[in-house]
Amino acid sequence: MDKNLISHLQEGETATIAALHGGCVFQNRLRGFGITEGKKVRMVAKHPLSGPLVLEVEHRQVTIGRGMAQKIKVTRES
């Protein structure tokens, strides 16, 4: 289990996007949400039962599925 995935952040925790792992369509979709390498992101909410994640990127809230979240590596704030 990779602890550096965005899905492992706790509510309220902040991290920096380190890498997006996936094809061009996947990466372009995330970039359309403002999720790009080097951006700071905060976990707003984690819905139960493998539900979606709500992230804050550049003062906007974005909802992504757990499958997408498993392909986003982050560096946690210290």
C-alpha positions as CSV (number, residue, x, y, z in Angstrom):
1,M,0.0,0.0,0.0
2,D,1.5,3.3,-1.1
3,K,1.1,6.0,1.6
4,N,2.0,8.7,-0.9
5,L,-1.3,8.5,-2.8
6,I,-3.8,11.3,-2.5
7,S,-6.4,8.9,-1.3
8,H,-4.4,8.4,1.9
9,L,-4.6,12.0,3.0
10,Q,-6.8,12.7,6.0
11,E,-9.5,15.4,6.0
12,G,-7.9,18.8,6.4
13,E,-4.4,17.5,5.4
14,T,-2.5,19.4,2.7
15,A,0.0,18.0,0.2
16,T,1.7,18.8,-3.1
17,I,0.9,16.9,-6.3
18,A,4.1,14.9,-7.2
19,A,3.0,12.8,-10.2
20,L,0.0,11.8,-12.2
21,H,0.1,8.1,-13.3
22,G,-2.1,7.3,-16.2
23,G,-2.7,7.9,-19.9
24,C,-3.0,11.2,-21.7
25,V,-6.8,11.3,-21.5
26,F,-6.7,10.7,-17.7
27,Q,-4.0,13.4,-17.2
28,N,-5.8,15.9,-19.4
29,R,-9.0,15.4,-17.4
30,L,-7.2,16.0,-14.1
31,R,-5.4,19.0,-15.5
32,G,-8.8,20.4,-16.5
33,F,-9.7,20.2,-12.8
34,G,-6.5,22.1,-11.9
35,I,-4.8,19.0,-10.6
36,T,-1.3,19.3,-11.9
37,E,2.2,18.5,-10.7
38,G,3.5,21.0,-8.2
39,K,0.0,22.3,-7.1
40,K,-1.0,22.3,-3.4
41,V,-4.1,20.3,-2.6
42,R,-6.2,19.9,0.6
43,M,-8.5,17.0,1.4
44,V,-11.9,18.5,2.2
45,A,-13.9,15.3,2.6
46,K,-13.7,11.6,2.1
47,H,-17.1,10.0,1.5
48,P,-17.6,6.6,3.1
49,L,-17.8,3.2,1.5
50,S,-15.3,3.9,-1.3
51,G,-17.2,7.1,-2.2
52,P,-15.6,10.1,-3.9
53,L,-13.0,12.5,-2.5
54,V,-13.5,16.2,-2.3
55,L,-10.3,18.2,-2.8
56,E,-9.6,21.9,-2.7
57,V,-7.2,23.1,-5.5
58,E,-6.6,26.8,-5.9
59,H,-9.6,27.8,-3.8
60,R,-12.0,25.5,-5.8
61,Q,-13.5,22.3,-4.7
62,V,-13.1,19.3,-7.0
63,T,-14.7,15.8,-6.6
64,I,-12.8,12.8,-7.9
65,G,-13.4,9.1,-7.7
66,R,-11.2,6.7,-5.7
67,G,-10.0,5.1,-8.9
68,M,-8.6,8.4,-10.1
69,A,-7.2,9.1,-6.6
70,Q,-5.2,5.8,-6.7
71,K,-3.2,7.3,-9.7
72,I,-2.2,10.6,-8.0
73,K,1.0,10.7,-6.0
74,V,1.6,13.4,-3.4
75,T,4.2,14.8,-1.1
76,R,2.8,15.5,2.3
77,E,3.4,18.8,4.0
78,S,5.7,18.5,7.0
